[in-house]
Amino acid sequence: MKFTELTLSGAYKIEPKLFNDERGFFSIIYSEKEFNDLSLNNYWPQINNSYTLKKGTLRGLHFQYPPYSQTKLVRVFKGAIFDVIVDLRKSSPTYSQYYSHILTEKNRTILYVPEGFAHGFITIESNTEIIYCASSKYKPKHEGTLIWNDPTININWPLEPQLMSNKDRSGKSLENL
């Protein structure tokens, strides 16, 4: 696995090595040792599966407040997303900055999202499915939603959202979190 630290402190892009032969390929998408070597979270008590029917569907930007903050490990298994993370850690040198990356079934890239980040995506293909690991269980009373179009953050989304939940439509600005 190749780990590349991103411009946002503590976040990583992970590229699994593929072992190809006439049958197809094999890859490792998680290695406790490699995560430990980088002092990354390696505890995943919840694994989530998200399936989105239509291109242009926006989900997020979600996070959980302490003490239930979540580290996430995100991977697309079918389709493609424009994935976004926003650093919400006020003590961080990259506070309020965002990082975006296109995750697809073809590039097999994995995004490591540390605690204290909001996470969301817009589907850039219909019938997209992702799986993501979370370092703590979902707690609805501790969930927050950062508004997807906050002018302070100014995310450069690749397309205008066509569909989103009421929760995502009514997220809070960074200033009001």
C-alpha positions as CSV (number, residue, x, y, z in Angstrom):
1,M,0.0,0.0,0.0
2,K,1.2,3.5,-0.8
3,F,0.3,6.2,1.8
4,T,0.5,9.8,0.7
5,E,-0.1,12.5,3.3
6,L,-2.4,15.2,2.0
7,T,-2.2,18.9,2.3
8,L,-4.6,18.7,5.3
9,S,-2.8,17.5,8.4
10,G,-3.4,13.9,9.3
11,A,-5.3,13.0,6.2
12,Y,-4.0,10.4,3.7
13,K,-4.6,9.0,0.2
14,I,-4.0,5.3,0.1
15,E,-3.3,3.4,-3.1
16,P,-3.5,-0.4,-2.8
17,K,-0.9,-2.4,-4.7
18,L,-2.6,-4.7,-7.2
19,F,-1.3,-8.2,-7.7
20,N,-2.5,-9.2,-11.2
21,D,-2.6,-12.5,-13.0
22,E,-4.9,-14.3,-15.5
23,R,-7.7,-14.6,-12.9
24,G,-7.8,-10.9,-12.1
25,F,-6.2,-9.2,-9.2
26,F,-5.6,-9.3,-5.4
27,S,-5.0,-6.3,-3.2
28,I,-4.8,-5.4,0.5
29,I,-7.1,-2.5,1.5
30,Y,-6.2,-2.5,5.2
31,S,-3.1,-3.6,7.1
32,E,-3.0,-3.1,10.8
33,K,0.8,-3.0,10.8
34,E,1.0,-0.3,8.1
35,F,-1.6,1.8,9.9
36,N,0.3,1.4,13.2
37,D,3.6,2.3,11.5
38,L,2.1,5.7,10.6
39,S,0.3,6.0,14.0
40,L,-3.1,6.0,12.2
41,N,-6.4,4.7,13.7
42,N,-6.8,1.0,13.3
43,Y,-10.0,0.4,15.2
44,W,-13.1,0.1,13.0
45,P,-16.2,-1.0,15.0
46,Q,-18.6,0.1,12.3
47,I,-18.5,-0.4,8.5
48,N,-21.0,1.4,6.4
49,N,-22.3,0.8,2.9
50,S,-23.9,3.7,0.8
51,Y,-25.5,3.2,-2.5
52,T,-26.6,6.2,-4.6
53,L,-28.9,5.8,-7.6
54,K,-28.4,9.1,-9.4
55,K,-25.5,11.1,-10.7
56,G,-25.4,14.6,-9.0
57,T,-26.6,13.3,-5.6
58,L,-24.8,15.1,-2.7
59,R,-24.3,13.5,0.7
60,G,-22.7,15.5,3.5
61,L,-20.7,17.3,4.7
62,H,-21.2,15.2,7.9
63,F,-19.2,14.8,11.1
64,Q,-19.8,13.8,14.7
65,Y,-19.0,16.0,17.7
66,P,-16.7,14.7,20.5
67,P,-16.6,12.4,22.3
68,Y,-18.0,10.5,19.3
69,S,-15.8,12.0,16.5
70,Q,-15.0,9.5,13.8
71,T,-12.0,8.7,11.7
72,K,-13.2,7.3,8.3
73,L,-11.7,5.1,5.7
74,V,-13.6,5.6,2.4
75,R,-13.5,3.4,-0.7
76,V,-15.7,3.4,-3.9
77,F,-16.6,-0.1,-5.1
78,K,-18.9,0.8,-7.9
79,G,-19.2,4.1,-9.8
80,A,-17.4,7.4,-8.9
81,I,-17.6,10.2,-6.4
82,F,-16.1,13.6,-6.0
83,D,-15.1,13.2,-2.3
84,V,-14.5,16.2,0.0
85,I,-13.1,16.5,3.5
86,V,-13.0,19.8,5.5
87,D,-10.7,20.3,8.5
88,L,-12.9,21.4,11.5
89,R,-10.1,21.3,14.1
90,K,-9.8,24.8,15.3
91,S,-6.3,24.1,16.6
92,S,-5.1,22.8,13.3
93,P,-2.9,24.8,10.9
94,T,-5.3,23.6,8.1
95,Y,-8.5,24.6,9.9
96,S,-11.3,25.4,7.5
97,Q,-9.4,24.2,4.5
98,Y,-10.7,21.4,2.2
99,Y,-9.3,18.6,0.1
100,S,-11.1,16.9,-2.8
101,H,-10.3,13.8,-4.7
102,I,-12.2,11.7,-7.3
103,L,-12.6,8.1,-6.0
104,T,-13.7,5.5,-8.5
105,E,-14.1,1.8,-8.8
106,K,-11.2,1.9,-11.3
107,N,-8.6,3.9,-9.4
108,R,-9.4,2.0,-6.1
109,T,-8.0,4.9,-4.1
110,I,-8.9,5.0,-0.4
111,L,-9.2,8.2,1.6
112,Y,-8.2,8.2,5.3
113,V,-10.2,11.0,7.0
114,P,-9.1,11.8,10.6
115,E,-11.3,12.8,13.5
116,G,-12.3,16.4,13.4
117,F,-13.1,16.5,9.7
118,A,-16.4,16.9,7.9
119,H,-16.9,14.4,5.0
120,G,-19.1,14.4,2.0
121,F,-19.4,13.7,-1.7
122,I,-21.3,14.1,-4.8
123,T,-21.8,11.2,-7.2
124,I,-20.3,11.8,-10.6
125,E,-21.8,8.5,-11.9
126,S,-25.2,6.9,-11.4
127,N,-25.4,3.7,-9.4
128,T,-22.4,4.4,-7.1
129,E,-21.6,2.4,-4.1
130,I,-19.1,3.1,-1.3
131,I,-18.0,1.4,1.8
132,Y,-16.5,3.3,4.6
133,C,-15.1,2.2,8.0
134,A,-15.8,4.4,11.0
135,S,-13.8,4.5,14.3
136,S,-16.9,4.9,16.4
137,K,-20.6,4.1,16.1
138,Y,-23.0,6.5,14.6
139,K,-24.6,8.7,17.3
140,P,-27.5,10.8,15.8
141,K,-27.6,13.2,18.7
142,H,-23.9,14.0,18.1
143,E,-24.0,14.5,14.4
144,G,-23.3,17.7,12.7
145,T,-23.7,18.8,9.1
146,L,-21.6,21.5,7.5
147,I,-23.5,23.2,4.6
148,W,-22.1,22.0,1.3
149,N,-21.9,25.5,-0.3
150,D,-20.4,27.5,2.6
151,P,-18.8,30.6,1.0
152,T,-16.0,30.6,3.7
153,I,-14.8,27.3,2.5
154,N,-15.7,27.8,-1.2
155,I,-15.6,24.1,-2.4
156,N,-15.2,23.9,-6.1
157,W,-17.8,21.1,-6.8
158,P,-17.6,19.6,-10.3
159,L,-21.4,19.9,-10.8
160,E,-24.5,21.4,-9.2
161,P,-26.2,19.0,-6.8
162,Q,-29.4,17.5,-8.3
163,L,-30.6,15.7,-5.2
164,M,-29.8,15.9,-1.4
165,S,-31.5,15.3,1.9
166,N,-33.3,18.0,3.9
167,K,-30.6,17.5,6.5
168,D,-27.8,18.3,4.0
169,R,-29.7,21.2,2.5
170,S,-30.1,22.8,5.9
171,G,-26.5,22.2,7.2
172,K,-24.8,25.0,9.2
173,S,-22.1,27.3,8.1
174,L,-18.6,27.0,9.5
175,E,-19.2,30.1,11.5
176,N,-22.3,28.7,13.1
177,L,-21.0,25.2,14.0
